[in-house]
């Protein structure tokens, strides 16, 4: 009887073991799979979206007098203003500016009926080396390099009176033909936000210029401006002046005189550097 009970007990143990549910390792396996997901192993800085190039990277305009590349600039990457026919100095009619960390690019148009040029006798020069009694066409770029309205001056032509650097050169370098732009650079040395022709010579700035009668494009080296002690800020301002025998006939930006602004003088043109 004792032997029978022992055998029955052994069968009972086998049945108990065989009826037990196998250990559930699926959860553990799922957790291991979760830990091995590819996204968890990929650093954030390697995500495809982070590797996409800038949609509007800065461009290098070609100074060749053809102007087509200006039209190809992405919207919002250049600043522009238009001349007012009723302005005090209306001969400059249109300007555009596009700036990168390396160069400031400028495009201008002027009224050829208001701007004439005559090389004169190349041997009959005044004390400054210009033809006597003939018509020369100086062109000026006025730059508020630091973007600070508390520095610089020249309220004669710009209401913000914050010009730091003047570039002075000729669109007609030989007095007759449109050519490259090789200006001298001058620093404002008058009172802050002052008026008058108060400039101290700095040296030369590398520029290129090309165009036709009435239309012109040029570039200005930012490295040269920095080398002269006037680095260009991320947001700066600029203005332009074209002269006839050293008298201003065109200024941009400008406005028509009004009761509130009898002179038509406005702020220089604000420009953001493209990076």
Beta strands, then each sheet from edge to edge (+ up, - down):
strand 1: 79-82
strand 2: 92-99
strand 3: 103-110
strand 4: 138-144
strand 5: 165-170
strand 6: 184-188
strand 7: 199-204
strand 8: 207-212
strand 9: 215-221
strand 10: 235-244
strand 11: 247-252
strand 12: 269-272
sheet 1: 1+ 2- 3+ 9- 8+
sheet 2: 7+ 6- 5+ 4- 10+ 11-
sheet 3: 7+ 6- 5+ 4- 10+ 12-
end
